[in-house]
Amino acid sequence: QAQLVESGGGLVQAGGSLRLSCAVSKSGFKINTMGWYRQAPGKQRELVAQITSDDSTTYADSVKGRFTISRDNAKNTVSLQMDSLKPEDTAVYYCNAGGRSTWSWSWTEYWGQGTQVTVSS
């Protein structure tokens, strides 16, 4: 099992930067993929960025060149550096971890509680 806690959200002006962090506490769970999703009011949750165990990354087209995802396996953390923020980046950002139970080896995903990011024009 795992518990994820996000931090670093807040209010920032357009063009500014924020860095989100996610701390993972786990037991009986081997993490494979970690990522960040976001959900704006009235919208579906969407993938922002993800990173695999071999450090392969994927970004949404809307954030490529502006956001950078990274992970520290030793500390069980994943971060999202957000630069050149735009008002359309405003959303609740959620940390996600996917992997397998060390007991059953079944695939399981866990989510954080979310952190609000608001970008003003």
C-alpha positions as CSV (number, residue, x, y, z in Angstrom):
1,Q,0.0,0.0,0.0
2,A,1.0,3.6,-0.4
3,Q,0.1,7.1,0.7
4,L,1.0,10.2,-1.4
5,V,1.1,13.8,-0.1
6,E,1.5,16.7,-2.5
7,S,2.9,20.2,-1.6
8,G,4.1,23.3,-3.3
9,G,0.9,24.6,-4.8
10,G,-0.2,28.2,-4.6
11,L,-1.0,31.4,-6.4
12,V,1.4,32.8,-9.0
13,Q,1.4,35.4,-11.7
14,A,1.5,34.4,-15.4
15,G,5.0,33.8,-16.4
16,G,6.1,32.7,-12.9
17,S,7.2,29.4,-11.6
18,L,6.2,26.8,-9.0
19,R,7.6,23.5,-7.9
20,L,5.3,20.7,-6.8
21,S,6.6,17.8,-4.7
22,C,5.0,14.5,-3.7
23,A,6.2,12.4,-0.8
24,V,5.4,8.7,-1.0
25,S,5.2,6.3,2.0
26,K,4.7,2.7,1.1
27,S,4.8,-0.9,2.1
28,G,4.4,-4.0,0.0
29,F,4.4,-1.9,-3.1
30,K,7.0,-1.6,-5.8
31,I,6.7,1.7,-7.7
32,N,7.1,1.6,-11.5
33,T,5.6,4.8,-12.7
34,M,5.0,8.2,-11.0
35,G,3.2,11.1,-12.5
36,W,1.3,14.3,-12.2
37,Y,-2.3,14.8,-13.3
38,R,-4.5,17.9,-13.1
39,Q,-8.2,18.7,-13.1
40,A,-9.7,22.1,-13.7
41,P,-13.3,22.9,-12.7
42,G,-15.8,21.2,-14.9
43,K,-13.0,19.3,-16.8
44,Q,-11.8,15.7,-16.8
45,R,-8.6,14.8,-15.0
46,E,-5.7,14.8,-17.5
47,L,-2.1,13.6,-17.5
48,V,0.4,16.4,-17.2
49,A,3.6,14.4,-16.9
50,Q,4.9,11.0,-15.9
51,I,8.2,9.3,-15.4
52,T,9.0,5.6,-15.4
53,S,11.4,3.5,-13.3
54,D,14.0,3.9,-16.1
55,D,13.5,7.7,-16.2
56,S,11.6,7.7,-19.4
57,T,9.3,10.8,-19.4
58,T,6.0,11.7,-21.1
59,Y,4.4,15.2,-21.1
60,A,1.2,16.6,-22.3
61,D,1.6,18.7,-25.4
62,S,0.3,21.8,-23.5
63,V,3.2,21.7,-21.0
64,K,6.1,20.5,-23.1
65,G,9.1,22.9,-22.8
66,R,7.7,24.5,-19.7
67,F,7.3,21.7,-17.1
68,T,9.9,19.1,-16.0
69,I,9.2,16.0,-14.0
70,S,11.8,14.3,-11.9
71,R,12.0,11.6,-9.2
72,D,14.3,10.6,-6.4
73,N,13.9,6.9,-5.9
74,A,16.0,6.8,-2.7
75,K,13.6,9.4,-1.1
76,N,10.5,8.1,-2.8
77,T,9.6,11.5,-4.1
78,V,8.5,13.0,-7.4
79,S,8.6,16.6,-8.3
80,L,7.2,18.8,-11.1
81,Q,9.0,22.0,-11.9
82,M,6.6,24.4,-13.6
83,D,8.0,27.4,-15.5
84,S,6.3,30.0,-17.7
85,L,3.0,29.3,-16.1
86,K,-0.2,30.3,-17.9
87,P,-3.7,31.0,-16.6
88,E,-4.8,27.8,-18.3
89,D,-2.5,25.8,-16.1
90,T,-4.9,26.6,-13.2
91,A,-6.1,23.4,-11.7
92,V,-5.9,21.0,-8.8
93,Y,-2.7,18.9,-9.4
94,Y,-2.6,15.3,-8.2
95,C,0.3,13.0,-7.7
96,N,0.0,9.4,-8.9
97,A,2.1,6.3,-8.3
98,G,1.6,3.0,-10.2
99,G,3.2,-0.3,-9.5
100,R,2.8,-3.8,-8.3
101,S,2.0,-5.3,-4.9
102,T,5.1,-7.3,-3.7
103,W,2.7,-10.0,-2.4
104,S,0.3,-10.5,-5.4
105,W,2.2,-8.7,-8.1
106,S,-1.0,-7.1,-9.2
107,W,-1.0,-3.6,-10.7
108,T,-2.2,-0.9,-8.4
109,E,-2.4,2.9,-8.6
110,Y,-2.4,5.4,-5.7
111,W,-3.4,9.1,-5.7
112,G,-2.5,12.0,-3.5
113,Q,-5.1,14.4,-2.2
114,G,-4.3,17.2,-4.6
115,T,-2.8,20.7,-4.4
116,Q,-4.3,23.8,-5.9
117,V,-2.3,25.8,-8.5
118,T,-3.8,29.2,-9.5
119,V,-2.2,31.3,-12.2
120,S,-3.4,34.9,-12.5
121,S,-3.1,37.0,-15.6
